[in-house]
């Protein structure tokens, strides 16, 4: 009987955690993915950053460069060399169309260079189109506009 108590406790904890994960609204899921994406950007984990995008995702950089697909975005990121710049997106609004499996996210972004201090050195606005076609929210298109330096 004593051996079953830890197993039951573990099972109960798993059920509680799983139910919380699956009970998230679409908006909460996107916010959670955005937080994970920001964390991956800050830790320079390119593979994780790219995992949040569809294979054919379109990205318009802050200076207007259009990148088509994850492969092109990865090349762009890697071309930065040893730069320690990272970007953080701060979501201001998310609109969900559950019927179509689409979402629209808007917010501000800040670029940081730890070698130049803790303050943002460049910033602007962004918008992202999300799709849930694969059953998981992923970014289909994103637009960044540099507004401050």
Buried (B, 14 or more C-beta within 10 A) or exposed (E): EEEEEEEEEEEEEEEEEEEEEEEEEBBEBBBEBBEBBBEBBEEBBEEBBBBBBBEEBBBBBBEEEEBEBBEBBBEEBEEEEEEEBBBBBEBEEBEBEEEEBBBEBBBBBBBBBEEEEEEBEBBBBBBBBBBBEEEEBBBBBBBBBBEEE
